[in-house]
Structures are given as structure tokens and as C-alpha cells.
Amino acid sequence: MAETPTSTIPEKSGWKKTLITPSLPEVYASVHIPKGKGFWRTMLAYGGPGLMVAVGYMDPGNWATDLAGGARFGYLLISVILISNLVAILLQHLALKLGIATGRDLAQACRENYSRPVAIGLWFICEIAIIACDLAEVIGSAIALNLLFGIPLIVGVLITAVDVILILLLQNRGFRVIEAIVAVLILTIAVCFGYNLFISQPSLAGIAGGLIPSTQIVTNPGALYIAIGIFGATVMPHNLYLHSSIVQTRAYEHTDEARTQAVKYATIDSTVALLFAFFINAAILILAAAAFYGTKNANVADIADAYKLLSPVLGVPIASTLFAIALLASGQNSTLTGTLAGQIVMEGFLHLRLKPWIRRLITRLLAIIPAVIVTIIYGERGTGALLVLSQVVLSFQLSFAVIPLVQFTGDKKQMGKFVNKRWLNIVAWTLATGIAAVNVYLLVQQLLLS
């Protein structure tokens, strides 16, 4: 294992000088990188973090927004998923480059470069995003347990609290084990949706047309709300913190040549994984469009309703079961990456190291409380609406992660030779501005409608 580097936070940030070590020190530089081997051997060594990040792009929150989008608007919003994934590919590239080039994750970089009030504010906002994401995992897993085994929603929500034990067992067995389990769960989701997509016989012309952006997405407030939810569910702020840290689990040398190689292979890993996530997200929306759009079930937005209707509509008894299995796999996968993201954010912003199970328990309880309240008062309908709302909340938090990321990766003093090229900086700042503008527009629309 490589030596863990440390540094001291500069006085300009307004913090007391503190010794900084990488987040997740127990797995830092723990994955060996072979020297002088071919492309595929090296790629295999670097492969893994991309899948961990891709999990956030296919969690239960995505299901709610994709189902609603497909059922209500057909194939219209496929272009939103595509654009979201392209944006995600670029942002995740910036995140991994920050981690590899500076030896800092995004949370640590914020702590080092901003004043204490600003850094604390960013930490608080990021915690809200993690809780919103965790809320989607809680509800999604509870719904899956209810659909597969008939477990009441309220009991399913409470059961999700005990997955802390699973996290503890996995973290003690090494990072490669976690990556392998994530890969198996992603494959499970892909197989389930691949089959359902095949039997649903969607319109190929409709899919092709949906890949082209339409002005209707912006002019229709309902479509825009779902589109923002899809964007928030796809480009998740805590994934930027997560990726900038877990790329450092690879034991590359701390030279410009080795870092250049690490950035190259990590970018390939991330890009391929996110393209795979695009297939999953698009499959959910396309399935909903093929099964429900233009029918009496066009208002289906709840996951539970989609489960009940899939088999009768498609005429295949196993369709609903596969749908629920994929949902459960999605919820459990998100649990793994959510735990790591929460640990990274708390350690990076506050330099506060809690035991992972304590950190996970705190976050999960904060998500369980609103889930329990909504489940008791509104039942299944309420949990579906809460899922979509959680993704819109994530979208609003995104700018507070993207703007610092673009700022840091465009700073030559921090990045050295890895600083963003001029064209990339222009694109990145344009995206950051666009994300903020779209969210402000949505907020104004919602205030006018209320």
C-alpha cells in the first residue's frame, strides 16, 4: 500500500492549521496497479470506481422520475436523460481529475480554499443532498420489499435501518469486494430491465425522436418539473465528492506521468460506466412509455402502481417480479455508495472522523423519519411523490458542488499541468451557469403555480 500523504490547511482559509489525510484512509492506495502491462490489464486495475459512481445514476429516485416521465410524456424526455448523462460524464471527469491531480477530494478542497462560514454552509447543503438521496434509497427498498414479500411499507422502511450491518461487513473486506458486489447488482438490474424492455416492444421511431431535444420540455411546466427531477436524479451532487475520493484507492505513483495515466484510465472507466447507466435510465423511461403512455394508465407515477400493471399490460407474469428485483438491487447498491459519500463529506469538510456505522446510522435515521411520517399519513401515493421531490431537491443542491469543482479544476496553482484547458473551462462554466439558471427558472415556475 502506498504511503498516505498529509498536508496542512493554509492560514488563508480561516481554519486552524490541521493535518489532512485522504478520506477513506483504510482503503487509500489499496488497489495495486501493474507496471508495464498492456491496456486491458491496466484498465482492469483502474476499473471499479466508475461503477460505484454509476450506482447513483440508477438509484430508486431515478425510477420515480423516469416512470413519471415515460408514462405522462412518452419518449419526449429521453433527450433529458441523454443530456444529463453527457453532463455527468464531463463533471465526473473533473471530479476524478481533481482527486488524482491534487490528492484532495472535493470536500477537502472546499475546506482548504474557502472561509469557515462558506465551507460550513457547503457542508450543510451537501448533507441535505445526501439525506435526500438516502430518502430515495429507503423508500425504494421498502417498496421493493413490499412488492416482493408483502412486507408493509412502514415495516420495510424500518428494516432498511439495519443495512448498517451489511456495510460494516463489506468495508472490512476491502474495496475490491465492494466494487465486485456493486457490479453484480448492476448486472442484475440490467438483465431484469433488458428482458422487460424486449417484451414491451417499444417504438424504435419514438425512441429515436425522443433523443432529439424538444422545446415542449421547457414550455410545459409539468414536463419541465419531471425533467429537472430526472436531471437531479442523474447528475447527483454527492457523486462528485465520492468520485474525487475513491479514485485515490488506486496505488499509482505520485508523479505527473503516473497521474496522467491514472486520469486517462479513470476517465475511460467512468465514461463507460455512465453510458451503461444511461441504458438503465433510458430503459426505465422507455418501458413506462411503451406500457402506459397514451393509455388509461398514463398517470402512473408510483413504482407500486407500475409493478402491479406491468404484467397485465405486457402479458408476461414474470415482468412485475423482475421489475421489483431490479428495484431492490438498486436500493441496496445505493446504500453502499451513499455510506461512502457521507463519510467522505463529513471527513473532508469537518475533519471529523466517525465510525462508518455511526455515520450511516445518523444519515439513515434522518431519512427514515420523513419516510415514516409520509408513509403513515399518505401511504403509497405519498411515498411516490416524495421520491420525485427528493430528486428535485438534489437538482437544487447540484450547483453548490459543481461551481467549486469547476473553479478548482480551472486553477493552475492547484492543478498544475492538469488544469482545465481553455475550451473545457468554457464548457464547464457554461454548464455550471446553465444548471443554476434552470433551477432558478423551475423555482419561479413553482412559485407562480402555487
N, C-alpha and C positions, 0 to 999 in steps of 0.2 A: 504494500500500500504506500502511496506517495506521502511525503511529509505534508502535514496540514499547514498552509501558510497563515500568518496572522499579520495584522496591521493595526495602527492606532487611528481612531477618528480624529480629523483635524479640528483645530480650535474654531475655524470659521463657521462650523455648523452650529455652534452654540451649545453643544453637548460636552459633558465632561469627557476627558480622554478615556477611551475604553478599548481593551484588547478585543479585536474582531477575529473570529474564526468562521469558516464556511458553515452555512446551515446544514443540517443533517450530517454532523461530523462523523457519526457512526458508520456512514456509507460513503464518505468522501473519498474519491480516487480508489474505490474498492474494486472496480472492474478493469481487468488487465487489457491493455491494448498491445497486440502483437506488432513487432517491428519487422519491416522488410517482407511482409506478406502481401499477397495480391489484394485486389479491390474487394472481393467478396468476403475474405477472411476479416479484413479490416472493417468492412461495412457491418458484418455480424457483431463485431465487438462494440461498435458505436450504436447499433440498433437497439431500441428499447425505450429511451426517453420520449421519442415521438409518439409511441403507442400510449404511454402514460398521459401525455398531453391530449391525445385524440379522444381519450375517455370523456373529457369534459365537453366534447363536441357531440356526444351522443348519449348524454345522461337523460333521466326521465323528464327534465324540463324541456328538452328538445322535442320529446314525444308530444307533449301537450300543444306546443305551438305549431309543430308540423302537422299534427292531426287536424287542428282547427283550421290551419291554412289550406290544407288539401280538401277537406270536406266543404268549406264555405266558398273557396275561390278556385277550386280545381287545380290546374297546373300552373297558375299565374305566378305563384311565389317561389317556384324552383329557382328562378334567377336570383332571388334574395339569398337562398342557401348557397348558390354558386359564388356570388359576390362576397358573401360572408366568409366562405372558406378561402377565397383568394386573399382577402384582407388578413385572415388568420394566419395563412402561410407566411405573409410578409412580417406580421407582428411577432410571430413565434421565432422567425429568423433573427429579428432584432434582439429578442429576449435571450436566445441561446448565445448569440454573439457577445452580448453584454456579460453573461456569466463566464464565458471562456476567455474573453479578452482581458477582463478586469479582475477575475476571481471573486466577483461580488454578485450576489443575486440582486434583483430589483429592489427588494425591501432594504437591504443593506446600503445600496447606492442612494436611496432616498434619505436614509438616516444620515449618511455621510455628507450629503450635499445641501440639505435643507435645514432650516431652523427647527428648533424643537417643536413649536406650535404647528408648523406646517407638516412635519413628519408625523406627529401625533394625529393630526386631522386625517392624513392619508391612511394611517393605520386603522383608524376608526371606520373610515369609509370602506376599506378593504375587508374588514371584519364583517361589515353588513353584507358585502357581496358573498363572502364565504358562507354566512348564515343562510342567505337566500338560496345559494347552491345546495347547501345541506338540507334545506327545507324540501327542495325538489327530490333529493335522494330519499328522504324519509317518506314522503307521500308516495313516490313511485314504488318503492319497495313494499310499502304497506298495501297498496292497491294490487301489486303482483301477488302477494301472499293471500289476499282476499280472493282474487280470481282463481288461483290455482288450488288453494286448500280450504276456501270458505272461512278463513280467519277474519273476524270482524275488523273493520278498518282501525278502530281505536286500539285494539289489541296489537294489530300489525305495526302501528306507529310506535307503540311501547317496545315491541320486540326489537325494532331497529336500534334501540339504545345499547343492546348487548353485543353489537358487532365490534365494540371496542376490543373484546377478547380476541376476535379474529385478527384485527390489526396488530395487536401485540405479538401474536404467534408469527405472523408473516414478517414483521420488521426484524425479528430476532434471527431469521433465516437468510438474510442477505437481500440485496436489492435485485439481483437477477431473478430470485424466486418471485418477488412481487411482479416484475416485468413479465415473467412467464405466465402467471395466473391472469394478469390483465389481458395478455394475448389470447389465451384460451377463452376468456369471457367475451372478448370482442369477436372472435371467430364464431362463438355460439350465436351472438346477435346477428352476424352476417348470414349464417346459414338459415336461421329462422325467417329473416326478412327476405332473403333471396328466394326461398320457396314460396312464401306468401305473395311476393311480387310476381313470380312466374305464373301462379294460378289466377291472379287478379286480371291478367291480360290488359294492361293499361294501354292508352292510346300513344303510340310512338310519335305521331304528329303533334299531339298535345304536349308531350314531354319536350320535344324539340322547340315548340313555340314558347313553352314556359321558361326555357333557358335564356330567352331574349327579354331584357327588362322592359316593362310597360309603365306608361305614365299613370295608369289606373292604380298602381300600388301607392302612389303619393296622393292622388286626388280622392281616393276612397278612404275615409278615416278608419273604417273597420279593417281594411286590408293593411293600412299603414300601421295600426296598432299591432296586428299579428306579425307584420314584417319586422317591426322593432323588437318584438318578443323573440322572433327567430334569430335576429342578429345578436341579441343579448344572450340567447341560449348557445349560439355558435361561437362567437368571439367572447370568451369568458375572462374577466379581468384577473382572477386568481391564477389562471393558467400561465400568465406572463411571469408572475412571481415563481410559480412552480418550475417552469422550464429553465429559467435563468439559474436555478439551483441544481436541478437533477442532472444537467449536462456535466456538472463537475464530479459526478460519480465515476467518470472515466479517468483512468490514470495516465493521461497524456503528460508529456514533459512541458515545463513552463518556459518554452522558447517560442519565438514568433513562427518558426517553421512548423512546430508541433501544434501550435494553436491554429494556424491556418488549416492544417489537415483536420483538426477537430471541428472547426467551423464548417468545413466542406461536408464531412460525413454526417455531422449532426443536422445540417440543413437538409440533406437528402433524406435522412431518417424521418425528420419532421414533416417534410413535404409529402412523402409517400403515405405516411400515417394519416395526414389530414385529408388527402384525396380519398382515402378509404373511408374516413369519417363522412365525407361529402356523399359517398354512395349510400351510407346508412341513413343519413338525414333525408336525402332525396327519396330513398325507398319508402320511408315512413309517410312523407307527404304524397308521393305518387300512389301508394296503397290507399290512402284515405280518399284521394281524388277519384281513383278508379272504382272504389267501392261505394262511396257516399255522395260525391258531388252530383248535383242535378237530380237527386232523388229526395224522397221524403225524409231521409236521414242526413240531409245536407248540414243541419245544425249540430251534428255530432262534434263535440269538442272534448268530452270526458273520455279518458282512457278506458274506464269501465264500460261505457256505452259502446265504444269501438270494439272491445273484446266480445261483448255479447252479440254484436251484429255481424262480425266478420264471417263466422262460419255459416250462418244462414244466407248472407248475401253472396258469398263466394261458392257456397255449396260444398265446402270441404270441412268436415268435422274437426280436423286437427289444426285448422288455421288459427282459431282463437287460442288454443293451447300454446302453439308456437309463439304467438304474439305475447302471451303472458310470461313464458320462459325467457324470451328476449328482454322483457321489461325487468324481470328480476335480476338477470345478468347485468343489465345496465345500471341498476341501482347499487348492486354490490361493487361493481367496478368503480363507480363514482365515489364510493366510500373510501377506497384506498387512496385515490389521488386527493380527495378533499382533506384527508388526515394530513398528508404530507404538506399540502399548501398551507393549512392552518399553522403547522409547526414552523414552516419557513417564514411566514409573515410575522408571527409573534417573535421569533428569534431575531429576525432581521431588523424590524422596526424598534423593538423594545430591548433587545439583547437579553430577553427573559427566556430562560430555558426551563420549560415544564416537561415532565414526563409525558410522552406521546399519549398515553391513555387518559391522563388528566386533561390535556388539551382537547382531545377528541370528545371526552365526556361533556366538557363545558360547551363546546360548539354544538354538539348534538342536542343537548338539553335546550339550548336557545332556539333550536329549530323545532323540537318536539312540542314545546309549549304552544306556539301558534297553530301547529298542525292539529294538536289535540282539541284546542278550542274550536277551530273551524269545523273539524270532523263532528264534534258533538252538536254544534249548532246547525250546520248546513248539510252534513253528510257528504255523499259522494260528489254532489254538484259543487259544493263549496271547495272541496279539495282540488277539483279540476280547475276552477277559476284561480285558486291560489297558486297552482303550478304555473299558469300563464303569467300571473302577476309577478311571481318570483323572477321570471326571465326578463321581464320589462325592467325590474329593479336592477338586475345585473347589467343590462344595457346602459342604464343611467350611471352606473359606477365605472363603466369602462374608460371614460375619458381621464379619470383620475389615475389610471395605471398607464394608459397609452402616452399621455403627454410627457410624464417623466421619462418613460422608456425612449421616446424619440429624442428628447433633449439630451439624455446621457449618451446614447449611441452616436449622436452628432457632435459630441465634444471630443476634440482631438487630444486634449490633455488627459482625458480618462481612457480613451480607446486606442490612442497611438495609431499604428498603421491600419487598425481595424475600424477606424471611424467611418461612418456612412459616406459613400460617395455623394457628390452633389445631387445627382438625379434621384438617388434613393432618399436623400434628405427631403427633397421637394415632395416626392410622392408620400413619404411618411408624414410630413407636416400637413399635407393636403388631406390625408385620411384622418388624422387626429382632429383637424378642424371640422371636417365633414361629419364625423361621429358626434362631436359636440353640437353641431348645428341641427342635425336630425333629431337629437334628443330634446333640444330646446323646442323645436317645432312640435314634436309629439306632446310635450308638456303643455304648450299653448293650446293645442287641439283638445286635449283632455279637459282643460280648464273651461274652454268655451262650450264643450258638450255637457259639462256638469252643472 
